[in-house]
Amino acid sequence: MVANYLIGLREGLEAALVIGILVAYLVRTGRRDALPQLWLGVGVAVAASLAFGAALTYGPRGLTFEAQEAIGGTLSIAAVGLVTWMIFWMARTARHLKSDLEHRLDGAVAAGRWAVLVIALLAVGREGLETALFLWAAAQATGSTTQPLLGGALGLATAIALGWGIYRGALTLNLRVFFAWTGAFLVIVAGGVLSYGIHDLQEAGLLPGLTSVAFDVSATIPPSSWYGTLLKGVFNFSPVTTWLELTAWVAYVGVTLTVFVRVVWFARPPAARTPAGPATPAAPATPAAGPATRLSAAV
């Protein structure tokens, strides 16, 4: 449940920040007439995400066991790929997110108010589809639907509250630190989802090594115990792990976490160059910042 809460919190906060940036920019530039289209795009994105989650949950029912395992394993690995891309994408583009969104929004407003709907749909829809797929994969790995959905819903609710607080200027959040630590934790969670996906493909007969067990600690860590349930819910830990699952987990977490730490914690930002020349006059005083400008400065 903790992992799913974190997934909902991180993805929901990304979506909340995107919505806040778009709303703030429209308000600041006097384009409130495009707000209905923006909120309509957000609503369509949420509905599409819910429909995608329902299709993942109820679509494979009625298929053979092997077919369900093959679909589950493939989608679990796809979820790992998406969340990995999302983690590194946010690490690279967080600094330029506001300017990129505002540039796209300028072009959308120039093309027509309904183009704003497309911007909101694509920006929020990507986060929603990623969330639905990863929560579904986590539910498959833990064998429970209630806890992942509850954790994800609580995370989304927290993200909405944080996003609103940031927009109104009541909260300040170091987004670089937040996305750095949650990204590192999600790499470990994604490693567990990858291991589970490999196990599904082994049970479907698409990958070998189902009977080649690397370790079996089910006697020490019973799956029904509270600590076994906790490890399963947070890290997707399996007491019985095959060599292929273990190899995939070690390779993914070892490589991905190393690269992520180097990119986020040890990457040096490019030094700003200031060309020599005559001193520029001081900028005129600006009016007091409202919610829109406070959000822009915070992000």
N, C-alpha and C positions, 0 to 999 in steps of 0.2 A: 504493500500500500504506500510506503514511503517513496519508493521509486516512481510509482504512478502519480503521486502527488507532485513530485518534482517535475515529471514530464508535463503535467497539466500547468504547473506554475510557470515553467520556462517558456513553453510554447504559447500559453495564454498571455504572458507578459510581452512577448514579442508582438503578438497580434494587437494587444492593447496599446503598445507604443506606436505601432504603425497607424492605428486608428487615431490616436491622439495627435500624431504629427500631421496627418491629413486634415483632421478637423481644425487644428490650430492654424494651419496655413490658409485654409479657406476663410476662416474667421478674420485672420490678420490682414488678408488681402481684399476683404470686402466681397467675398464670393459666397455668401451664405445661401444663395439660391441653388447652389449645387449640393448642399448638405443632404436633401432628401435622396438624391441619387446615390450619394456615398453610403448612407445608412441602408438603402435598399441592397446595394452590393454586399455589404456586411451580412445582411440577413440571408441573402442567397448563398453566400459562402458557408454560413453556419448550417443552413438546411442541407447543402450538398455534402458537408462533412458528416452530418448525422446519417444521411442516406447511405454514404459510403461505409460507415461503421456498421449499419444494419445489414448491408449486403455482405460484408465480410463475416458477420456473425451467423446469418441465416442462409446464405447462399450455398455453402458446401453441404448442408444437411441433405441426407438422402443418397449421398455418394458412398462408394465403398470405403472401407477403412484405409486402404492404401492410397486412394485418391485424395481423401481428406488429409492424410499425413503429408502427401506430396504438395498439396496446395498450402497447407499450414507451414511447412518448412520453407517453401519458396518465398512466401510472403514475409515470414520472419526474417529471412536474410535480406529481402528487399527493404524491410523496415530498418534494419541495421545500416544498410547503405544510405537510406534517406536521413536518418538521424546523424550519421557521421558527416554527411555533406552539410547538414544544417549547422552542426557545431562549428565546423571550420568556416562556413560562409559567414556566420555571425561574428566569429573572431576576426575575419578579414574586413568586413564591411560595416561594423558597428559605428565606427567613427564617421562614415560617410552616408549612413542610412538616411538621415534627415534631408541632406542636400539631394540625394538620389530620388527620394520620394517626391520632394517638392518640384524637382525638374520634370519628373513624369507627370505630376499633377498639372503643371503649367501647360504641358502639351495636351493633356486630356481636356482641360477647360477650354483651350483654344479650339479643339476639335468638336466640342459640344458637351453639354452637361452629362449626357448619357455615357460619354467616355469615362467620366469619373466613376460610374458604376463598375466598369470593367477594371479600372485600377484597384478599387477596393476589393472586388471579387477575387482578383488574382493575388493581391497581397495577403489578404486574410485567408483565402481559400487554401493556399499552400500550407499555412500553419495548421489549419483545421484538418486537412487530409493527412498530414504527417502525424498529428496527434491521434487521429482515429486509427491509423495503421499501427502505430507503436503501442497504443493502449490495447488494441486487439492482440498483437503479438505477445504482450505481457500477460494478458488474460489466458492465452493459450499456454504459455509457459508455466503459469502458476496453477492452471486447472480450475480457476475460479473467475467468475465474471463480476460478482458483486464488489469485491475489494478493489480491483483495478478501476472500475467505473466510479466508485465512491472516492478513491484517491484522486483520480483525474478530475472529477467534478469539484472537489475541495480545492485542488490546485488552480483550476480555472477561476473559481470564485475569488481566491486570494489574489490572483493576477488582475482580475477586474478591479478589485478594491485598490491595489497598488497603482494600477494605471490611472485610475480616477484621481488618487491622491497626488500623483506626479503631475497630472494635467492641471489640477487646481493649485499646484505649488505648495501643497501641505506636506509633501514628502520629498525627500531627496534620496537617491539611490545610486551608488557607484555601480553603474551597469557593467563596466569592464571587470570588476571583481566578481560581480554576481554571475556573469556568463562564463567567466574563467573557472570558478569552482563548480558550478552546476554542469558545465561541459565536461570537466574531468570525471565527475561522478557518473554522468550519463555514458561515458565511454565504458566504464566498468559494467553498468547495467546492460548496455548494448552487447557486451561480450557474452553475458549470460543468455541473452535472446539469440545470439548467433549460435551458441552451443546447443540451445534447444532446437533451433531450426535444423542444425546438422543431425540431431537425434531423430527428428521427424523424417528427414529424408532417408536416414538409415532404416527406420521402421517401414517406410514405403518401398524399400528395396532399391532405391536409386543410388545409395552410397553404401559401400561395404563397411565391415568392422563393427556390426551391432553387438556381436558376442565378444569382441576384444575389449575387455574392461580394464581401464587404467587404475581405478581404485573403487572400492566399495566401502563406504563408511556409514552405511545405513544402520549398523548396530550401534555406532557411537552417536550419530546424528539421525535419529529416527525422523522420517518425513512428517509424522503426525505430532512430534513434539513442538513446543512453542518456539524453541530456537531453530528447529528445522524449518518451521513455517516462516519464521522471520527471515532466515537466509534465503529461502525460496522466494518470498515476496519482494525482498529488497534487491538481491543480486541474481535471482533465478538460479540459485545453486542447486545442483542435483547430487544426492549422496552417491549415486551410481553413475559414473561417467566413463564413457569409452575413450580410447586413445585418440580417435579422430576429433571428438568433441573437445578434449583437453588441448590438443594441438591447435585447433582453430581458436580457442579462447586465448591461449598464451600468445599466439602470433598476432591476433587482432589487438588485444589490450596492450601488449608490449610495444608494438609498432605505433599504433594510433595514439596511445597516451604519451609516448616519448615525443612524437612529432607535435602533438597538441601543446604540451608543456613548453617546448622550444618556441613554438609560434606565439603563444600567448604571454608567457612569462619572461622569455629571454630575447624576443625580437626587439630590436632597437628601432624606434620611430625615426623616419628620415629627418635630418636636421633642417630646420627652416632657414632659408637663405634670405637675407635682406640686402637688396642692391644698394650700393652707395649712391648718394645723391643728395640734393637739397632737402632740408627738413620739411616734412609735410605739415600743413596746418592741423591744429587739433580738431577732432571731430566734434560737431555740434552736440549739445546735450540732447538726450533722448527722453521721451516721456516714461513714466513709471511703467514697469512691465506688468502686463495682465497675464491670465492663465496661458494664452497662446504663446507669448514670448518667453515665459518662464519654462514651458515645456520644451521649446526649441533650444533654449540654452542648456537645459538639463540633459537633453539627448545629444 
